[in-house]
Structure formats: structure tokens, C-alpha cells
Amino acid sequence: MRAEVERVREEALADLARCSDLRAVEDVRVRYLGRKGRLTELVRRLGQLPPEARPELGALLNAAKRTLEERIEAARDEFRRAELSRRLERSASTSPCRGRGRHSATFIP
């Protein structure tokens, strides 16, 4: 099962590296960490193992899950920053810059 955990972890990280937008990142999260995700299924199978094997494989599964969660969050942040940058660039280039205009009215006491 150790080899299976490593294989699923590597597949998840490879899938995450191929993501091109925020939706693809979310699909990877669901595929591996969701209720019926591949890592989640491995965690469920942990209870069927002999008691002496559980701590080592449990730690390995937790480390794989934590690594994937961190990478997913980093990818989300990267895509969000890129989207915000595109929006700001688009709005800055399409809207004219207006300076302070002169007021024609004067103050009357």
C-alpha cells in the first residue's frame, strides 16, 4: 500500500502541475481529496490493515494529503493573483485617467 500512496501522490502533483486555470485546480482537489477521492479512499482502507502497519502508513497518507493541500492552495493563490492582475490591467487600459478638473463655481459667503 505504501507504493500505492506514493503513486497516487505523484499522480496528483502531476495533475496539479498541468492545471491551466482555477477550475482545473478545483477538479484535482475533488478527484484526490473529495469524499470519493483517491487519497480519501486510501485513508478509509487504512482501517483494514494490521494494527502494526497503520501508524507508518497513516503518517505517509497524512503527509501526502498535507502536501497536496498546500500545493493546491498555492496554485489557487497563483491563479487568483493572475486573474486580478489581468482585470486590473484591462480596467487600467480601458478606462481613461481623469485628473482633477477645475471647478468653474466659486465660493460665495
N, C-alpha and C positions, 0 to 999 in steps of 0.2 A: 504494500500500500504506500510505502514511502516513495517509491519511484512514481506511482500514480499521482501523488500530491505534487511532486516536483514537475511532472509533465503538465499537469493542469495549471500550475503556477506559471510555467514558461509560456504555455499557450495563451493564457490570459494577458500576460505582459506583451506578448507579440501582437495580440488582437488590439490591445490598447495603443500600441505604437502605430498601428495602421489607421487609427481614427483620424477623420478629417474634419469633424465638427462635434458639437456638443451632444447631438442626438446619438451619434455613434458611440460616444463615451458612455452615455446612459444605457445603451444596448449592451455594452460589455459589462457594465455593473450588474445589470439584471441577469445576464447569462451566467455569470460566475458567482455573484453574491446574493441574488434574489432568493425567494422562498424555494424555488425549484432549481436553483443554480448549482453548478458543478461542484464548487467548493462546499456549499451548504450540504449537498448530498454526501460528500466525503465526511463531513462533521457528523452527520446522522449515522453513518456506518461505523463511526468510532466506537459506539456502544457495543457493537458485535465482536469487537476484538478482545483478545485475552487481556485481563487487567494489567499485566506487567508491560504490555506494549502501548497502552493508552497514553501514559504521560509523554513519552517521546513523540508519538505521532500527533498528539493533541497540541504540543508546543510547536511542531512543524506546521500544522494546519493554521494555528493562530498567527504564526509569523507570516505565512503566505497570505492569509487574509488581511493582515495589517499592512503588508507591503502593497497589496493590490488596492486597498482603500486609500492609502497615501498617494499612490500614483494616479488613481482616478481623480482625487481631489486636486492634485497638481494639474492634470490635464484640463479639468473643468475650469480652474482659475486661468490657465493659459488661453483657452478658447473664449472665456468671458472678457479677458483683457483685450484680446484681438478684436472681438466684436465691438467693444466700447471704443477702441481706437478707430476702427472703421467708421463708426457712427459719428464720432467727433470730427474726424477728417472730412466726412461727407457734409456734415452740417456747417463746418467752417468754410468749406469751399462753395457751398450753395447759397449761404446767406450773406448778404452784404454787411460789411462792417460799418456801422453807423457811429459816428463820433457825436460829441455833444454839440447840439445845434445852438445857434444864437436865438435868444428869446427876443421877440420884437416888442413885447409888452414891457412896460416899465412899472416900477412900484409907485403907487400913489398913496400917500399917507392920509 
